[in-house]
Structure formats: C-alpha cells, structure tokens
Amino acid sequence: MEYLIIAFRSRTHTIEFSKLLRLNFISNEIVNTPKEAGVGCGLSVKIDKGYFLTVKRIVHSLNRSSFAGFFLVSMHGNRKTVRTV
C-alpha cells in the first residue's frame, strides 16, 4: 500500500489545507506525520498518490512558508518506508 502525505510546519496550515482540498473534491485525511519523515508539526494531510500533480499545483499556488514537503509512504507488512517526493 502506498499513499502521499503533505507536511506543513503549522497545524493551522495543515487543517486549512485539508479543508481546501475537500472544497476541490480531493479526498484526504489528517494523519500523524510519520517520524521517518523528520519534519512538520506532527500532523500531515494524507492523499491518494493519484492526486499528486493536482495537489502539488495547489500547494505551490499557496506559497506557504510552512510547507515542509511531499512524502511517499509505503507499507510492506509491518514495515513503513517514507521518502521525499
């Protein structure tokens, strides 16, 4: 299983971004940022990786200084791999 998370250094920006995605009909979930990412405020927005290009455009249009990055999370049994996208 693979999914993307979008990390911000601000909890407020994370919540606002999640709401913005919903307004644009992009399904998402607020999740704890995996410790393997080593960034952010502790919360991230989880999306299906198929939305990456659309969500990337939205993130960059906001120009938020709190944006910490995109991360691909892969689950292999009980093992989690996190890498920057």
N, C-alpha and C positions, 0 to 999 in steps of 0.2 A: 504494500500500500504506500502511495506517495501523495503528498499534498504540499502546498506552499504556505508559508507564513510571512506576514509583513510586520516587521518590528518597528516600533517607534520608541523614543526615549521619554515619551509623555503618555501617561494613562489617559488623559483627556483627549489627546490627538488619536490614540488608538480607538477609543469609543466613538469619537466623531467620524473617523474613517470608516468604521464598521457601518454606521448609520448611512453614510454617503453611498457606500456600496449597495446597501439594501434599496436606497432610493433609485439606484441604477439597475435594480433587479439582479444583482450579483449575490448569490447565496454565500454567506460567510458565518464564522463563529469566532467569538473572542475566546482565546485559549491562553494558558500559561506559556510563556516563551521557554522553549527547551533550554536547559542550562548549557547544552552543547553549542548553542548559538553565541553565547557570551556577550549579549547586547540587550539593550532595551530596558523597559520599565517593569518587566515582569509579565506584561500582557502583550499578546500579538493577535493579529487577525488571520484566521485560517481560511484558505480558499482552495477550491479545486484547481489543480495546476493548469487546466484548460483555459482559465481566465487570465493567465499571466500577462499577456500582451495588453489586454484591455486595462487591467488593474495597474500595470506599470505606467501607462499613459496618464491615468487618473492621479497616481502618486506624484509623478513629475509635474503635473499641471498645478498641484497644490503648493509646491515649493516649500515644504515644511522642513525647517532645520532639525526637527526632532526625528526625522525619518532615519532609521538605523539599517535598513536593508531588507532584501528578499532572501528567504532561505527555503531550500527544498528539504523536506523531512521524509525519510524513507524508513519504513518499518520492515525488519526481517526477523520474524519470530518475536523474541523479546528484545532484540537489539535495535536501537534507534541511531540512524545516521543523519546528521544535519550538515548541509553545505550551502555556501553562499551561491546565489544565482546572479 
